[in-house]
Amino acid sequence: MMKVSKIINKKNFSLRNILIIFLTVFSLGIISSCSSSSTKMISSAPLRLLDLLEENNVVNSPFSAVENNFPPFQEEHQNDALFVPELSSSSIKCWAIETNHPVLTYGETQKPYLFQVSLNDTPLPSLEEKKGKQVSWQLIKISKKIDLAADGNYNKGFQCIFLDLDEDFSFDFLAPSSPLELRIKARRNWHPSSMEIMIDDNPIKVIALERRNRIYSLNLNISPGTHRLTIKPKLPGPRQSGGPTPPRILIFEVNLHSNTDLINFYVPSGQEDKFKKGIIKLKYTSTKLENGQTNPYTPLLQLKYQNIIHPSIYPVNPENIKKKIIFNYRAIDVLMAPPESRFAFDLKIPEKAVLDFGIGILTDDDHPPFAAKIVNFKVIIDDGQKEEIIFHSSLPPSRRENSFFQEEKIDLQNYQGKKVKLILETSGGKKSYPHKDIFSFWFNPLIYVPRLDSPKIILVSLDTLRADHLGCYGYRRNTSPHLDALTKDGVLFENVYAQSSWTLPSHTSMLFSLNSASHQVYYNDQRIDPSLPSLASLLQKAGFLPYAFTGGGYVSQIYGFSKGFHWYEEPAGGRHAPLARDEAERLATYTADWIKTNKDKPFFLFLHTFQIHGPYDTPPPWNQKFLPKKAKWTRIALRQYLEQHGMASHFTPDVMENIVALYDAEIAYTDGTLIKNLIESLRDNGIYDQTLLIITSDHGEEFYEHQGWLHGQTLYEEQLRVPLIIKFPHSKYKGKRLTPKVRLIDILPTVMETLKLPYKTQLFEGKSLLPVVESKEKEDRTFISDLARKDVREPCPLLVSTNQGDLKIIVEKAVEGIKSMEIYDLAQDPTEQSNLLQQKRQLGMELWKKLEKYYAQKLSLVRKTSKVLLDEKLKEKLRALGYIK
């Protein structure tokens, strides 16, 4: 690797206040894409090349005109549709036709590229687009990779399925009328074994396996329709004895490959004759050329049209170069630059500026780039007199870990005050051609002036932490000495309400400042509407660098939480196990390193951990901290235990205390590792004073206070009331304890107004907490919290809670009307033991009518909460947390 300019030595680099601020750069008129924005930028805002990239900055990109390499195929079909009874009903009949070539698709939803369907020259809508009684179509991809990890015999260590003699692996698939190829990557253990292939329980092939992995191919000539394929071990002779394990076969991959696809047509009753007699015309692009060979440009075109950053973040995106890609558990913002790419920017370099960026190659887990496929990365500065290479590196340099990504900082002091052309260039090595499938990128390249006094924001979400188990909230145990100490420099809000009692909707409310009825994320397969502005997206536009290190699970990027973040990582610490008993400590170490590296930038850092969430399994000696001597358990996966033994009302007081002690140990461990180290890191790096630090939770945890356990089941105080501690910059307002009721949705507006950043208040339901902090507002705010167990458009979810001052109501809906209502006076009855329904029925009904009106209004606007496809890594995390089996 060659670096012509000096790499920064932080010990020698001056950290005195910088007199020239970046706003002068924006006023030069050389940054048209940013200067046209009405968004107010902070004075220390970095110069992000993702903001600047416009069409005139793209000197060269393989994405340009790549579509020209895909001449469309056109087909006509008449009288060749196959009736599909399995997908038909009395009102809609399903018919299918087969394409002559595989259709080009992209993205996880396999959206077809430039796909047109007509019936008798009338365009037909897709199934998703259809309105009323229209004939619609749906593309069904035949070729696919079978998900092995969902099988019960899947071994995570070997990443394959183990099949003993009495076991098998089966899956359903759709067969076309044309030949279908089955490819299986497999081997056996020490014992001679074969692999028997069965279709619909009928044996069709027995294959003798070797002790090394091999790919076995088999052509399936079967009738079109749905079939079931089964793979099972078979011994070629007598069973031998003496081996270390029983006879076993190992299945590593199963793939189906077809040169055609299916199109399902959904025909409403009364239109069947017209459909069957009509002429269907198709126009589409394919992964194949006319001669049957694979189009080498297919991966490039697919990449161009997927992972595009939402236009609300970057409205200008030439050739879809600006992308949010998933790379090693991280969702990161990049300039996609497959070789040969060249981007050029006319800039004036500020004094003492630094160029900060990352380089990498996007890899497929199954097919990492070979060492011969080298990409050369160059950063070039043209000052009008000459071009100078200030950075040159090649990836991958080796097969060691992280060989496909690296981060760099380059000192630009030699060019300060000069107008230059900054060029980012990628090229392929001599052995890399053809390189249409080498996807290199620049990670968030930016120019900034190091300033320790630039503003910082840190939001910490300690998942499943109920407020009343912290010392600063009056708890009997010393669970939180470091959080307690922080309150001396901050503001403690005593009555903070989450908008739901489980992770996904509650964090959506926290980070998007909307009640559940407004964001409409109620279920574990819903993705947040990408058009909604988030705290991260607002701060990014204001010039902050948003980063997140999370525990994944229901805070995974797959749900849309990464919007606005340049870097959104899961699980915490990156390369660690999906669920670790020392997650908080790992996150603390990882965060400390990150703060040390980024302390001189304006950043927004979101930290999230499931440490306190079950299973309660704190590392020793922390797990013993509150346990009585004769405790039954030193760890417990309570959700799994309750599923096996019922809701456990038979627990003795000692056993219940045992469980609570384990939960409290998780809190103490998190406080003693993550919180302690975070505060120390901020102090040690000299940025504690200027940091806005917010610590909260998404929901609490129940320990049978209302004959239930865990969370996500009720809307009582133990599940809804969460802590909120805010240390304002320079410890302004320090030592205050405030009693008015507030909400998690109030965090976003509080951040914006604390930093004096403009935002459209009408887009959010939360309100800034500054009037409460400054004693200008002393009344309780109204919270709305809910849970949905069925279709929410009734118009209310199953459970809804709200308040009027200290009076709180909880309503359980019936199919029609109300199933039950509870009313509590929290001032007199904080544990909600005395239902005042008889005395306060009229007030309860008045509040309920307001809720019905509110939900009817909010749910009339249907959000684009698309379905989430859970990958196996996320499923594994959710299993470990006890959410799925």
Summary of the structure (lengths in Angstrom):
residues: 885
radius of gyration: 29.8
end to end distance: 48.1
largest distance: 86.4
contacts: 2901
relative contact order: 0.11
helix: 22%
strand: 31%
